[in-house]
Amino acid sequence: MFTTNTAYYKPNEAIFKKRSDGKMRLSGKRAVVTGGARGIGKGIVQRFLNEGALVSVMDRNEEDLKELQAELVAAGQGESAQFLVCDVGLPEQLEKQAIAAMDRWNGIDVLVNNAGIAFREPFLDIAPDRWNQVINVNLNATFQLCQLVAQRMMQQGTGGSIVNMSSKNGLSSSAMLAHYNASKAGVVLLTQSMAVELAPHGIRVNSVAPGLIDTPLDRALRIKDNLPPYSDRTPMKRLGTIEEVANCFLFLASDESSFVTGSTLVVDGGHLASASEN
Ligand code: NDP
């Protein structure tokens, strides 16, 4: 039922292999990636490691973290990664593990706030607890970790790059996702606000807004509600892939985007651009 490939799309397997040409784009950069044990976050972790970064992976899912660890050890990359069980929605745990991550590499250069949750339900049925849960994980945790990391980056005096996960839903709403839409819109404006205040300290802050991407989260939502594999409104007529989103994070994390801050990079196959069509 799900399709990611069309005649026009050729996945580039090479990008998930370690570079051997000595031109790694994140060589020696110390990074934290939340929600990095599976889905898009895992793709970002792999992409960063293959470009020479040292990565602390935070995720609440211990089983998936162990699986990732085994994969990376088998690939000879175990030494460049740290695995931290952490529910980013629990402020005390998040602070403790953030400090452990920054201490592991003796500092931090890149933060990716990727962990996120979504539930499809009508606006009128959203219980206060559910609203708070979504805002807490998607927005409050992003705020808390950004603040902790920005403080450390300022102490270091080396600047850095923060990349937050928003969504096309943070720029234009979809029905049944009021809490998710609001949380992701909050991420966009939080990102802009931080970009303005942190620029004098050499810290860039950007967000990425993916459209529909083929991940376990997206599949679960679509199967549950019997939705088509992709929206007809998407001009490219397919789901995006994890690697296509990971590439955007790599660009914003690396020095290639050195004059980019406060931006939201939309990666949605043209979905938002076609808003007036139907
Ligand atoms: P997945 O559910 O596939 O992966 C998310 C990972 O984050 C899982 O390992 C999950 O653990 C973990 N996680 C969830 N909540 C927490 C938490 N409180 N603390 C720590 N880890 C947590 O999601 P995707 O890869 O699809 O999505 C990643 C991000 O991208 C999210 O922010 C999402 O909103 C955003 N996004 C996704 C799109 C899509 O089409 N897939 C489109 C636009 C944005 P567990 O297994 O326990 O849930």
Residues whose N, C-alpha, C, O or C-beta is under 5 A from the ligand:
A	BS01	NDP	G35 A37 R38 G39 I40 G41 M58 D59 R60 N61 C86 D87 V88 G89 N114 A115 G116 I117 V137 M165 S166 S167 K168 P210 G211 L212 I213 T215 P216 L217 D218
